[in-house]
Amino acid sequence: MDEPRPRRNRIHVDVTVPHDIAEDRVAAALAAGGTLVSDRRACAFWILADPEGNEVCICTWQDRG
């Protein structure tokens, strides 16, 4: 991690989805109350968080390398 976090994640999940539905899954998570932490590595993955700060990565096989 580049910077210390004010509190630790209780859980972090990586979910790999087909590349053609990844942005729809990100949009659904945001609509359900999640927040976008980072899309710097999209289309490889997006980092999202729930209201408590627990993170999930929506991942694809694209742009890995």
C-alpha positions in Angstrom: 0.0 0.0 0.0 1.2 3.5 -0.8 -0.5 5.1 2.2 -1.6 3.8 5.5 -5.3 3.2 5.9 -7.2 4.6 8.8 -8.8 1.2 9.4 -8.2 -2.3 8.0 -10.6 -4.1 5.6 -12.5 -6.8 7.3 -12.7 -8.5 3.9 -11.5 -8.0 0.4 -12.9 -9.9 -2.5 -11.8 -10.2 -6.1 -14.6 -11.0 -8.6 -13.6 -11.9 -12.1 -16.3 -11.3 -14.7 -16.4 -11.4 -18.5 -14.9 -8.2 -19.9 -18.1 -7.3 -21.7 -20.2 -7.0 -18.5 -17.6 -5.6 -16.2 -18.7 -2.0 -16.5 -22.3 -3.0 -16.0 -21.3 -4.8 -12.7 -19.4 -1.7 -11.6 -22.5 0.5 -12.3 -24.7 -2.0 -10.4 -22.4 -1.9 -7.4 -22.4 1.9 -7.4 -26.2 2.1 -7.8 -26.5 -0.3 -4.7 -24.5 2.2 -2.6 -20.9 1.3 -3.3 -18.2 3.9 -4.0 -15.5 3.8 -6.6 -12.1 3.8 -4.9 -10.0 3.6 -8.1 -10.5 2.9 -11.8 -6.8 3.6 -12.6 -6.3 0.0 -13.8 -9.5 -0.4 -15.7 -10.2 -2.5 -17.8 -8.0 -5.0 -15.7 -9.9 -4.1 -12.5 -11.9 -1.5 -10.7 -11.7 -1.1 -6.9 -15.0 -0.5 -5.1 -15.9 -0.2 -1.4 -19.0 -0.7 0.6 -20.1 1.9 3.2 -17.9 0.4 5.9 -14.8 0.6 3.6 -14.6 -3.1 2.7 -13.2 -3.4 -0.8 -14.0 -5.5 -3.8 -12.2 -5.6 -7.1 -14.2 -6.2 -10.3 -11.6 -7.9 -12.5 -11.3 -9.0 -16.1 -8.6 -10.7 -18.1 -8.0 -7.5 -20.2 -5.1 -5.1 -19.9 -3.1 -7.5 -17.7 0.5 -7.4 -18.3 
